[in-house]
Amino acid sequence: MTNIIEITDFNTPELDVYARLTEAQLLNKDRPKDGLFIAESPKVIERALDAGYEPVSILTEDRHIEGEGREIIQRCSDIPVYTAEFDVLTQLTGFKLTRGMLCAMRRKPLPSVKELCEGASRIAVLENVMNPTNVGAVMRSAAALNMDAVLLTPGCSNPLYRRAIRVSMGTVFQIPWTFIRQEDAGFSGTEFHISGAEANVLWPDAGMNFLNKLGLRTAAMALTDDSVSIDDNDVCGEKKLAIILGTEGEGLLQRTVDLCDYTVRIPMSHGVDSLNVAAASAVAFWQLGNH
């Protein structure tokens, strides 16, 4: 039988995971097996459950117990379901955006780059995209517009941060993704949140070399003198292609552009020189994806 527990006090410890733990604390990079994330809204929670993520607890408005969240609660009958009135739950930052239901879930081990790239013909690569909103939007475009998987460099925001999941509408659970880690590029160790000189060695040089070894040609989205249009026949005709997009403002590292097989641009009008990375990704994935 479902364990439904009524919450009347916002400061109760059971709400810590939803209200007071930071994204870094949820990620728990020192003990990744204990890492958690928060899925928001019934639709997103359903997509996470369908993808095999393990629920830990649920927090929901009382009206959802026999309403929109009923099926989810039935699927998660062996975990605590915390419930409260709307006035208590609105003390959680952003609760009005969650459609009244949250679920704490365990993270799964990340697949290797090799696993994701085997059999894939179109890969999106995000380089140092730090804004979770943009990461979520790119993931949604990748899932919708014919990408087989998404790779992220060590400097990217995690796709399982709450804002990224919310913006992606749960598509982070539908498209395969992983970080480019040390072991993927021939280094020892498993930690992917690295910084400084070691990160620069891992990406772009070692990481790009590894993509080439997997048979992928690479296309940098960048404005350079030798950029070709996004509808270039040679680029579109590549059997295996990695489309690399950079961070907001600064764009791709020059070293990344230098190492790529192609540099690609989206033709612009009215004097506009570029698009936000989320908008650019949608255009690129539509044009270069497998239709």
RAZIBEL-V875967 format. One record per helix or strand of 2 or more residues. SS is the DSSP state (A for helix, B for strand). FROM is the first residue (numbers start at 0). TO is the last residue. If there is no record, write none. Layout:
# RAZIBEL-V875967
[[SS,FROM,TO] [SS,FROM,TO]]
This chain:
# RAZIBEL-V875967
[[B,2,5] [A,12,18] [A,22,26] [A,28,33] [B,35,39] [A,41,49] [B,54,60] [A,61,63] [A,69,74] [B,79,83] [A,85,88] [A,94,96] [B,100,105] [A,112,116] [B,121,125] [A,131,143] [B,148,151] [A,161,167] [A,170,172] [B,175,178] [A,182,184] [A,195,212] [B,216,220] [B,227,228] [A,232,235] [B,240,244] [A,253,258] [B,261,264] [A,276,287]]
